[in-house]
């Protein structure tokens, strides 16, 4: 429970079982007045209670990140090896190993710290807000700044940012599925309940983590952050978010490395013991081999790659909330989207209106304007268009009495208003849904006729206008005489009956300029666009054809309902337009597409899109979406434009490609070196490299690969979706590792039988060849095409040259002597150059053969 002071101190007091406390008493305890908190008081409470977050503020973030660099199993193995060196009276070796550990850790910290800062800055641009009343005015504030005593203003789509007590409502329904598992909306009402009422029946309480489905209301915040009753549940929901394909790929890759490393370590140790080599040296050598096989900087490389990808995507107006979703974004093969605001401009315009006979009736636009002007639910472009079309109509005589807000089940909005003392219920909404509550019709001169007499003409107009691709709304009224004894001053949904159809409105929402080119570009990128809309089938079919969808055949919600779960994946594969879809059907469509083998993205911005956003491989929303949709999304588009999304897909593929480059480079080079050392240890009377030399080799070969995030990517990789494939990585590792090992063995022959090198010269010569070959092969492996046809980034070229410049003279330096190297005979330099040239040429040939054999 939130800590509180005494009354009169300006500090809120604790309210156990606050759903059972009288409202006046609760507001007194919270020191919350009708005008809301002042800004100064809100700041004081924020300092006292802390941010409204389930997680406490991060303390010592940089220090903890630095510490984490030295707690990985690889680092702990190295630390144990250093300790063993000290125990065996080899302090120099121990210090060298510790120095390498320190350098690796600092490099990882530097990379990850910059990545974390960049991502945090991007996420602030899509921060969720709550509407509160402060200083006597309504304003939007970040959810993290909500404090006890704040007065919340609620409308459809708003997320509940804390545990609250409801003060007033108008047809308020909440979705509490995230906490209770109940998918049906729950009605909320102010009032007082017994203290023993269980949470699921506290109808006067609004819980953190739920959201408004329909209606409006006002509430007072009682508990925030970790003090909320369901904080533990919400925290578990956050922690157990589904594993993405990228995360699954990294996990499987780690398991592959662990399997190879353990097998290699035990086998090499056993062989060296059988050959009667010193046990301590054998242990250190085996550990160093295992560490050498492991790409130590993989976590840092992945973090930097994803963070840089997120920054590039942000420059394209795409904000990544969950970094691991970038790979899935690039792997999309199907994108599902609504039509409004993505395929169309999202800016509706009233084209025309008519009475029940198709003729002119000014009363239709007048009553629609009254309805649109007095509605207080969530804003939408249709009401804005009606208000704009009726801007010349004087509504000053009209007075609002009550309202039934719009919801997605009724698909209509009703307002009770009066202009001359006689109240009139004005209902506006989807044609078929308004038709359900009408039993009569009203002509332009005010005469009332049976609905059946004009129904055929209304249906003809509806079909004809819909076929033109315009949205058709119906307007209906229910009138009372001013002197009637039962004149209503408030209404409920039960009053939406016995209405008289007044006429129709046609609103157009034109296609976005260039949307056909965008859809075609998505097709070229291997992404098929499918439209999911609640609009009628005639409108959806017209928009689908004009937008250039591959198959604009329509599958309606009623047809979808008749399909079994087994038949649905086949049908959704064929159809690209889904119309008259109920909110609950969206998730079923997404899951069916995933079962058919697609990586599915869903772009949604509505109240009922959260389940579909969670079900998709990549949930996408837009900056102007309702809170619940933006919270559920992995990626947020700052502009509701498919063209922005195309650039995001390209960046996602570029990021994933560069991540895989590092995996390919590190595993193939390290695997080749380890195989070479394993073979050499069997035939040589000495260790082919000392443990500290192995670790130095691993560190130097990682340096060019740290710049891989900035590298260019071949256009052919970006032109189609790719997915993480452990079998492909394994084949790549073995193929190029064996090529590398073959030239290592050639180096052994030259060193031993041509130059007659001793142990120290052998290690020095092989170290130089190993590092230079690994650095040069990066330039070969980074592209699937010919080496000279794909230009690497400047950073990668500079890092490769720097590593070569450090490695080649190292045996002649005092630092080289510290690592056990000795100067090489000049005669070795020519064979070294020839071996490197032959290695690069052979790797080019192997690359061509490999990609012809396995496309990846």
N, C-alpha and C positions, 0 to 999 in steps of 0.2 A: 504494500500500500504506500501511496505517496506520503512523505512526511509533511506535517502541517503544524502551524503555530496556534496561538490562542486567538479568539475572536477579537476583532478590532485592530489587530496588528497589521492587517492588509495581506496576510499570508493565508492560503487555504488550509482548512483543517481536514483531518482524516475522516472518511465516511465509510465505515464498514457496512456491507450490504446496502450500498447506496441506492439500489433499485427499490428498497423498502422505505427510504427516508422521504418525508414530505418534500415536494419540490422547493418550497420557500426556504425550508431549513437547509436543504442541500446547497442552494444558491448562496445562502448566508455563510455556510461553512467554506464554500469555495471563493467567497468575496467576489462574486461575478454578477455585475449589474446588467441592465437592459442594453446599455451602450457597449458592452464588452469591456475587455481590459484596456488599459492605456498601454502605449508602447513601452513606457518606462517600467511599468509593473510586469509586463510580459518578459522584458529582458531580465528583470530581477528573478522571476520564476524560472526562466531558462537556465540562469546561472545556478540556481538552487537545485533544480531537479535534473539538469543535464538535458542533452538533446533527446528528442522523441525518437529513439532508435532501440531496436531489440538488442543490438550489440553495444557494449560500452564504448566510449571514445577510445580510439587506438592510442596507446601510450608507448613511447619509445619505439615507434614504428621502424625508424631507420636502424636502431640498435638491434631490434629483433630480426629484421631482415638480414643484417650482417651476421648475426649469430646463426641464423638458419643455413647460411652458406657452409657452415662448418659442422652441421649435424647430419649430413647425408651419409648413407652407408659407405660410399666410396671414400669420402674424406676420413671417416672413422677408421677404415682399413689402412689408409695412408698414415694416420696418426699412430696406429698400432705398429706399423712398419718402422716409423721413426723411433718410437720407444724401444723397439727391439734392437735397432742400431745402437742406441745409447747403451743398452744393457750389454751389448757385445763389444763395447769399447770402440765403436766407430762413430764418435760424435760428429765428425765432418759429414758423413753420410746422413745422419739423423737431422742435422741442421739444414742440409740441402733439401731433403724431403719436406721438412717443415716449411722451408721457404717456398717450395713449389705449391704446397697446400695453401699458404697464405696468398700467393699471387693468384691462384685459381679462384679462391674465395673472394678476393677483392675485385677481380674482373667480373665475377658473377654478380656481386653486390652492386657494382657501378652500373651494369647493364639493367638489372631488375629494378633498381631504385629509380632510374630515369624512366623506365617503362611504366612503373606504378604511378609516378607523378603525372605522366602524360594521360594515362587512362582516367585517373581521378578528375583531372581538369575537363576531360570530354564528358564524363558522366554528369558533371554539374550542369551542363547545358540542357539536360533532359530531366532535371529534378522534378519530382512530383510535388504538387502544391495542394493546399487545402484552403477553402474559402472560410474566413472567420470575420467576426465583427470586432474591430479594435478602434479605439478613439472615435467611436460612434459611426464608423463607415465600414462597409464591406470591403475586404481586400484579400488577395491571394498571397499566402506565405508558404515557404517550404515546409513540408510535413515535419521535418526534423525540428522546426521552431515552434510547433504546437505545444502549449503548456496547459496544465490543469486550470480550469476556469475560463478557457477560451470558449466563445460562442460560435459553434459551427453552423454554416449555412449549407444545406444539403439539396442536391438536385440529382436527377437521373444520371448515372455514370460516375458519380463521385465515390471515391474510396473513403472508408471510415478510418481515420488516422490514429485513433486511440479508443479507449473504452469511454463511452459517453452515456448520459441520461437524456432521453428524448424529452423535449419541452413542448413541441407542437409539430403537427404533420398534416399532410394532405395526400391521402392514398399512398402512403409510404410503404414500399416493399423492398426488402433487402435479400441479397443472395448470400447465404451463410455456408455455402457448400465447402469452402476451404477449412471450416472449423467443425461443422456437424456432418458433412457428407450428404446433406439433404439438398437435392438439386432444385426443388421448387422454391420460389420466392416466399419469404416470411413477412407477414404484415406486422407493422410496428405501430404502437399507440402509446401516447403519454399516459401517465397515471402512476399509482402506487401499488406495489405487489408485496406479498408476504416475504419475509427474509429467507424462508426455506425453499422458495421456488427454485428449481434447478436451472442451470444456464440456458438450456434449450427452450425454456418457456418464459424467459425474461423479455417480454414483448416491449418493455419500456427502455431496454438497454441496447446500445449499438456497440458491436465488438470490433476491435482492431482486426484488420484483415478481411473484413466483409465489404460489400459495396452496394450502392443504391441501384435497384433495377428500375423502379418507377416511382413517381410522386416526388414530393418535396418535403422539407421539414427543417427544424432548428433543434440543436442539441447543445448541451454543455459538456465539456471535456472534464472527466473526473480523474482518470489514471492514464499515464503515458508510458511509452517505452517498455522497459523490462518489468514495470509495475502492473502492466495489464494482466488480466486474469488468464488470457490465452497466449501469453508471450512465449511460453515454452513450446506450445503446439506450433505456432507460427515459425519459431526458430527451427524446429525440426523440419518443417515444410521447406524452408529455405535451404537447409543443409542437404536435403536429399533430393535436390533437383535432378532430373534424369541425366544420365551420362550421355554426352554427345558422342558422335562417331569419332571425332578427333580425340577426345579423352580416352575412348575405348581403344583407339589405335595406339596412342602413347602407352597405355597400360599393357597391351599385348606386345608392343615393341620392347618394353622393359622386361616382360617375362621371357622373351626370346633371348635378350642379352644375359639375363640371369642364368638361364639354362646353359648357354654357351660358356659363360665365364666360369661357373662352378665346375663344369666338365673339364674345361681347360686347366684350371688351377689344380684340381686333384690329379689329373693325368700328368701334368708337367712335374708336380711335386713328387709323385710316385716314381716317375722315370729318373729324376735326379737323385733320389735316395737310392734307387737300385744301382745307379752308376757310382755310388759311394762318394757323392759330393757332399760338402758340409751341409748339415741339416738347416742351420740358420740361413746360409746363403740360398739354399733351395726354397725355404719358406719365403724369403724376401723376393726372390726371383719370380716365384709363382704368384705372389700377391701383386707384384708390379705388372706381370703379364695380365692378370685379371683386370686391374685398374686400367691398363693400357687399352684393353678391348672396349672399355666403357667410355662413351662420349661424355666426359665429365661436365662439360658446359651445356649439355642438352637442355636442362631446365631454363638456364639463362637465355640460351639461343631462342627457345620457343617463346619465352616471355617477351623478349625484345622484338622478335619477328611479328608476333601478334600485336604488340603495342604499336610498332611502326605501321603495320597494316591498318590498325584502328585509326591512327593519326591521318594516314593518307585517305582513308574512307571518310573521315570527318571533313577533310578538305573538299570532298565531293558531296557534302551535306548528308552523310550517313553516320549515325552515332552507334557504336557497338557497346552494348551494356554487358554482354557476356563474351569475353574474348574467345573462348573455345568454340563459339558458334560461327566464327569466321570461316573455318574449314567447311562446315556444312553449308554456309552461304555460297561459297564457291562451288560446292558440289550439287547445287540445286538442279533437278531435272524437271520439276513441276512447280509452278508458282500459282497459287490460288489467291484471287483478289476480288473485292467488291468492285462495282463499276463506278460508283459515285466518288469523284475526287481523284480517281486514279486513271481509269479510262476516259472519264469525262472531267470537265473543269471543276465540278463541284459547286458551281455558281448558277443556281436555277434562275430562270426568267419566266414570268407569266406570259404565255403566248396569247391565250384567249380564254374566255369563259362563255358559258351559255346556260340557258334555262333548261327545263326538263324536255322541251320540244326541240332543242337545238337552236332556238332563236335567242335574241338578246334579252338579258335580264340583269340589270345593274345590281339587283339585290344580292346576287351570288358573290360578286367581288366585295360588296359592302360587308356582308356577314362574315365572309372569310377574313377580311381585314380586322374586324372586331375580334374574332377568335385569335388571330395571329398576334394582335397587339397586346392582348391581355394574358397570353400564356406565360407561365413563369417556370416551366420545366427547362430542360437543356436546349440550348440554342441550336437551330438547324437552318440550312440554306433555303428550305421551302417557305418557312414563315418569313424569313428575310425578304424573299422574292415577292411574297404577297404584300408585305408592308410597303415595299418599294413601288409596286404597281398601283397601290391605293394611296399614294402619298398626297394626291389632290383631294381625297375624300375627307371631310371634316368629321372626326369621331369625338369631338369634345363633349357632345351631349350624352355619350354612352358612359355607363358606370358598371364596373365589374362587381358581381355579387359572389361568385364562387367558380371553382374550376375542378375538372377531373383531368389530371395530367395524362399525357400520351404514354402508352407503354407498348411493348413489342408483341403482346398477345392480342390486344384490342386493335392496335394500329389506327387509333383515332384519338382526337383531343376534343374535349367539350368545355365550353365556357358558358356560365350563366351570367347574362348581362341585361341591362335595361337602358332605354333612352327616353321613354315617355311615361315611366311608371309601370309599364307592362313588361315583366321579365320574359326573356326568350333564351332557351337553351340552344346554343349554336354548336353543332358537331361537324368537324372537318377531319378527313382522313382518307385512307385507301378506299377506292370505290366499293369493292366487294364487302369490306368491313362496315362501311356506313350503311350500305344497302341492307345488311343484316338487321339493323335496328329501325328501319323505316317500314311503315305500312300504308303510307299515303304520299302524295306529292303536291307541291304548291306551284301554281303558275305565276307568270310575271305580274298579273293583275291581282294576285293574292287569293285566287280561288283554289280550293282544296279538291283534288281528284284522287281516285284510287290509284295506288302504285301500279297495279297490274295494267292500267290503261296506258301508261307511258314507259313501262319497263322495256319493251322491245326496242324503242327508240334510244333509250339510255344505254342499253347493251350494245347497240349498233355504234353509237358515238364512242363508247369506251373502247371497243375493238378497233375502230378506225383510227382513233387518236393514238392508241397504244402501238399500232402497227407503224405509225410515223416515228416511233421512238421517243414520244413525250410521256412524262409522268402525268397520270390522271388522278385528280383528287375530287371527292364528292363533298358537297356542303348540304347539310340538312338542319332543320329547325324544329323546335317544339315550343309552342307559344302558350302563354297564360293571359287571361284578361286581368287588367289592373285591379278590378274590383272583386275578383274571384276570392272565395273564402280560403282556399288552400294555395295561396301564392308562395312558392318556395323561396327561401333566402339562402339555402345551401342544397347541394346536390350530391348524389352518390352514383355509382355505376348502375344501380338499379333504375335510375331515372333515364338512362339511355334506351328508351323504348317508345314506340308510337310516334316516331319522328316523321316529318314531312320532307321528302327529298326536294331540295331547292334548285340544284343544278350542278354543273361540272366546271372544273378548272383544269387547263392544260399548262403544264410547266415543262420547259425544255432545259436540258443540261447538255450542251454540245460537247462533242468529243474534244479532248485536248489536242491542240495542234501537234502534228507529228506523231500521234499515238500509233498509227499504222506502221511507221518506220521503226518505232520502239518495239512493237510486237514482233516485227520481222527480225530485228536485231536479237531479241531474246531467242527466237527460233534458231538463228545462226549460232548462238552460244549454247544450243542444246537444251534450252529451257522452254517448256511448253506452258503457255498461259491459259488458265482456266478461270472463268468468271463465276462467282457464287454471289447471288443477289436475292433479296427478298422481293424485288420488283416483279411485275407480272411477266409471263413468258413472251408476250408479243414485243414488249419494250426490250427485254433482254436479248431476244433473237436479233432485233434490228441493230442494237449496239454491237453485238458480237460480230455480225456481218460487216458493219462499217469499220470496226477496229481491226479486222483481218484475222480473227481467230481461225485456227486450222479447221475446226469442225464446229460451226455455229449451231449445230443441232441442239435442241433444248431438252433437258431432263428436269421436270418439275418436282416440287416437294412431294406432291401426292403420288407421283410415279415412283419416286425414291422410296417412299414408305412401303411400297409393295414388293421391293426387291429384297431378297434374302442377303445375309452377310456373305454368303459364298458367291452369289451372282454379282454383288455390287462392285468388287474390284475390276471385273471384266467390263462392266458398263461404264464406270468412271474413266477407264482408260480411253474409251471411244469418244466420249462427249466432252465438249469444252465450255458449255454454257449450262449453268444450274440456276433455275429461276423459281420464284415463290418458295424459297427455302426458309424453313423455320430455324430459329437460332439453335435449337437442339440438334438439328441435322447437319450443321457445319462440321462438328467434330467427327461425326460418322463418315462424312465424305473424306476428310483428311486421313483418317485411319485406314480407310479402304485404299486410298492412293498409296500409302506407305506399305500396305500389305502386298500391293502389286509390284513392289520393288523400287519405288521412286524415293528420292530425297525431296521432301515436300516443304515448301515455304508457304506461309499464310500471312497475308497482309490484311490486318483488320484494325478498325478504330472505334468500334461500337461497344456498347455495354455488354452485349452477349457474345463477344468475340473471344473472351478469355479462355474458355475451354478449348476452342480450336487453335488458339495461339500456343497453348501448352501442348496440344497433341501434335503439332507440326514439328518437323526437324528444326526449322528456323521460324520463330515467331517474329513478325515485323509489324510495326505500327508507325504512326506519324506523330509529329510534335503536337498537333492540335487534337489528338485523340482523347477520349475520356480517360480518367486516371487508371481505371482497372485494366484497360487495354494496353496502356503505355507501361504499366507495371509488369504485365505478363510477357511483354515482348523481349526478345533477345537483342533486337536491333531496332533503332528508331530513325525514321527518315525525317529530316528537317523540312522537306518539301514533299507533298503527296503526289509525286510524279514518278511514273515508271521509268522515265529516262534516268532519274537519279539512281534508281535501283539497278539499272544496267551497269552503271559505272561502279556501283558497290560490288556487284557480282565479279566484275573484272578484278577489282582490288582484292576480293576474297580469294580468288584463284591465284593471284600473284603471291599473296601471303602464304598460302598453302604450298605453292610450288617452291618457294624459298625455304620453307621449313623442311620439306622433303629433301631438298638439295643437301642440307646439312646432314640429315640422317644418312643419305646415300654416301656422301663424302666420308663422314666419320666412320661409319660401319665398314665400308669397303677397305679404306686405308688401314684402319686399326686391325681388322680381321686379317688382312694380308700380312701386316707386320707380325702379328701374333703367330700365324701359321709359320712364317719364316723363322721366328725365334724358337718355336717348338721344334721344328726340324733341325735347326742348328744346334739346339741343346742336346739332341740325340747323338750327333756325330762329332761335335767339337769337344776337346778336352777341357774347355773353359766355358764360362757363361758368355753367350754372344753379346749381351749388353748387361751392364750392371743395373740394379733396380733404379738408382737415381737417374741413370741415362735413359731408361725406358720412360720415366715420368717426364723428363725434360723433352723427349721426343713427342710425347703426347701433348704437352703444353704448347710447344711451338707449332705443331700441325693444326692445333685448334685456333690459333690466332687469325689466319686468313678467313676461316669459316665464321668468325664472329661478325664479319662485315657482310655476311650473305643476305641479311635483311634488306640491304640497299641494292641488291643485284637486279639486273634486268631479267625478264622472263620471256621465253620464246612465245610468239603469237599463237602458235599451234597448241600450246598448253592452255592458253586462256580461252581458246575457241570452243572447248568442250569441257563438261564436268568431269572431275576425277575424284576418286575415293581412296581412302587409306587401305593399302593391301599389304599385309604382313608377308604372304607368300612371295609377292613381287619384290619386297625389300630383301627377303632372304636370298632370292635368286640373284639379285643385283650384288649383294654383299659377297656371295660366293664367287660369282663370275669375275668381278673386278678385283676382289681380294686375291684370287688365284693368279690373275695377270700380274698384280703387284708382287706377289710372292715369287713368281717365276723370275722376275728381274732382280729381286733380292738374292735369290740363289745364284744368279749369274754374277752378282756383285761378290758373293762369297767365293766363287771360283776364281775371279780376278784377284781378289785380295790374298787368297791362300796359295794359289798355284802359279800366279803370274808375278805378283809383287812379294810373295813369301812374307806376308805380314805376321807380326807376333800378336798376342792377345790384345794389347793396348791399341796397336795400329788397326787391327781388325775392327774393334769397337768404334774407333774414331772414324774410319772409312765408311762403315755401314751406317753410323749415325748421320753423317753428312748426306749419303745417298738416300737414306730413308726419309729424312726431313725434306730434302729438295724434291724428291719424287712425289711425296704427298702434297707439297705446296703446288707443284706444277699440274698434278692430276686434277686439282680443284677446277682449273680452267677448262679441262676436258669434260668432266662429269657434269658441270653446271648447265650444260645444254644438250639436248637430244640431237641437234644437228651438228654439222661440221664445226670444228673449233673456230675457224677463221670467219665463219658466217654469223657468229653471235658475239657481240661485243660485251664483255663484262663491265661491271661498274668500276669507277675510278678507285673507290675505297678497296674493293677486292684486289685489283691489280696492285695498288700501293702496298697493301698488307702482304701480298705474296712476295713482292720485291723486297720488302723489309725483312721478312723471315729468311729469305735467301741470303740477304746481306749480313744478317746476324749469324747464320749457321755456317756458311762457308769458311770464314776466318776463325771460328770458335776454337778449333783444336790448337791454334797457334797462340792463344791468349791465356793469361793467368786464370781467368774464369774457367776456361776449358780444362786446365790442369786440375782445378778443384773438382770437376766432374769426372776426372780420370781419363781425359783425352790427351793425345800426344800429336805433335805435328805430323802431317801426312807427307809422304814422298811426292815431289812434283810430278813424278811419272803417273800418279794415280788420277790426276786431273783430267787428262784426255780420255782414258777409259770411262771416267765418271760422266763426262759430257756425252759420250757415245751411248752409254747405258740409258741416260735420261732421255735422249732424243729417241732411241728405240722404244723406250717405255711409253712415251707420249704417242708415238705413231701406232704402237700395238693397242694402246687403250682406245684410240680413235677407231681402229678396225673392229675391236671387240664391241665398242659401243654400237656401231652400225649393225653388226650381227645380232647383238642383244635385243635392240629395239625392233628389228625385223622379226625376231623370234617371239618376243613378248611385248605387246604394245603397252602394257601397264595401264 
